[in-house]
Amino acid sequence: MAEKFQQNDQRVYETREQVEIEEVIQTDDGRQYFFTRIVPLFDNGSVYATCGIATNITEQKEYEEKL
């Protein structure tokens, strides 16, 4: 799982653009779904870090599956 997170961060570093992805994470409580946005942080024109915001959308996905 960590490798996939690192790949997403690396993509942001390389493209210098935000990425929006839907992720599925297996936990002890079952599958959890997240909508994640990762944005580059700049200093003097260079990307020095990324910032990620993940929203848990598990209830929404479960509702969609029931339909």
LUMVEXFI-315005 format. One record per residue: residue in three letters; x, z, y of N, C-alpha, C in turn. Coordinates in steps of 0.05 Angstrom, whole numbers, padded with zeros to 5 digits, always signed. Example, Ala and Ser with C-alpha at 12.3 -4.5 7.8 and 13.67 -1.06 7.14 Angstrom:
! LUMVEXFI-315005
ALA+00264+00156-00114+00246+00156-00090+00264+00156-00066/SER+00257+00142-00045+00273+00143-00021+00258+00157+00001/
END
This chain:
! LUMVEXFI-315005
MET+00017+00000-00024+00000+00000+00000+00018+00000+00025/ALA+00038+00016+00025+00056+00018+00048+00069-00009+00053/GLU+00076-00023+00032+00089-00050+00036+00070-00069+00051/LYS+00044-00068+00044+00025-00085+00058+00023-00078+00087/PHE+00023-00052+00093+00022-00043+00121+00046-00052+00136/GLN+00069-00051+00123+00094-00060+00136+00093-00090+00141/GLN+00082-00105+00122+00080-00134+00126+00062-00141+00150/ASN+00040-00126+00153+00023-00131+00176+00037-00124+00202/ASP+00052-00102+00203+00067-00096+00227+00088-00117+00233/GLN+00101-00126+00212+00122-00147+00216+00110-00173+00227/ARG+00086-00179+00218+00073-00203+00229+00068-00201+00259/VAL+00061-00177+00268+00056-00172+00296+00083-00174+00311/TYR+00104-00163+00300+00130-00166+00313+00138-00195+00316/GLU+00134-00211+00295+00143-00239+00295+00126-00257+00313/THR+00099-00253+00312+00082-00270+00328+00077-00260+00357/ARG+00083-00234+00361+00079-00222+00387+00050-00222+00396/GLU+00032-00223+00376+00003-00224+00381-00011-00203+00364/GLN-00034-00194+00373-00049-00175+00357-00060-00187+00332/VAL-00064-00170+00312-00075-00178+00286-00100-00161+00281/GLU-00121-00174+00271-00145-00160+00262-00149-00165+00233/ILE-00151-00144+00217-00153-00148+00188-00173-00128+00176/GLU-00184-00135+00154-00201-00116+00139-00185-00107+00115/GLU-00182-00081+00111-00166-00070+00090-00183-00054+00071/VAL-00175-00054+00046-00188-00037+00025-00167-00018+00014/ILE-00173+00008+00015-00154+00028+00006-00168+00044-00016/GLN-00155+00047-00039-00165+00063-00061-00157+00092-00056/THR-00176+00110-00056-00171+00138-00053-00183+00153-00076/ASP-00179+00179-00077-00191+00196-00098-00221+00195-00096/ASP-00232+00190-00073-00261+00188-00069-00272+00160-00074/GLY-00256+00142-00081-00265+00114-00086-00253+00096-00065/ARG-00264+00072-00064-00254+00052-00045-00263+00059-00016/GLN-00244+00055+00002-00250+00059+00031-00243+00032+00045/TYR-00261+00024+00062-00257-00002+00077-00251+00005+00106/PHE-00232-00010+00117-00224-00006+00145-00222-00033+00159/PHE-00231-00034+00184-00225-00056+00202-00203-00046+00219/THR-00180-00060+00218-00156-00051+00232-00147-00072+00252/ARG-00140-00062+00276-00128-00079+00297-00100-00068+00302/ILE-00080-00086+00301-00053-00078+00306-00043-00095+00330/VAL-00033-00081+00350-00024-00095+00375+00005-00089+00380/PRO+00020-00109+00391+00048-00104+00398+00050-00088+00424/LEU+00070-00071+00425+00077-00056+00450+00103-00068+00460/PHE+00103-00075+00486+00126-00088+00498+00142-00071+00517/ASP+00168-00076+00518+00186-00063+00538+00205-00085+00547/ASN+00204-00092+00572+00221-00113+00583+00218-00139+00568/GLY+00194-00146+00559+00189-00171+00545+00194-00170+00515/SER+00204-00149+00504+00210-00146+00476+00190-00128+00463/VAL+00183-00134+00438+00165-00117+00423+00183-00094+00412/TYR+00176-00069+00419+00191-00046+00410+00175-00029+00390/ALA+00149-00034+00388+00133-00019+00369+00106-00032+00366/THR+00090-00022+00347+00063-00031+00344+00044-00008+00346/CYS+00019-00013+00354-00001+00007+00355-00025-00003+00338/GLY-00034+00014+00320-00056+00006+00303-00080+00025+00306/ILE-00103+00013+00306-00128+00028+00307-00145+00019+00283/ALA-00152+00038+00266-00167+00032+00241-00194+00046+00243/THR-00215+00030+00239-00242+00041+00239-00253+00040+00210/ASN-00263+00062+00201-00274+00064+00174-00301+00050+00173/ILE-00303+00029+00157-00328+00013+00156-00340+00015+00128/THR-00333+00036+00113-00342+00038+00085-00372+00038+00083/GLU-00386+00054+00099-00415+00055+00098-00427+00027+00103/GLN-00417+00013+00122-00427-00014+00128-00423-00033+00104/LYS-00399-00032+00092-00393-00049+00069-00411-00042+00045/GLU-00416-00017+00040-00433-00008+00018-00462-00018+00023/TYR-00471-00016+00048-00497-00026+00055-00499-00056+00050/GLU-00479-00071+00058-00478-00100+00054-00479-00107+00025/GLU-00465-00092+00008-00464-00097-00021-00492-00092-00033/LYS-00507-00073-00023-00534-00067-00033-00553-00090-00027/LEU-00549-00102-00004-00567-00124+00003-00561-00148-00015/
END
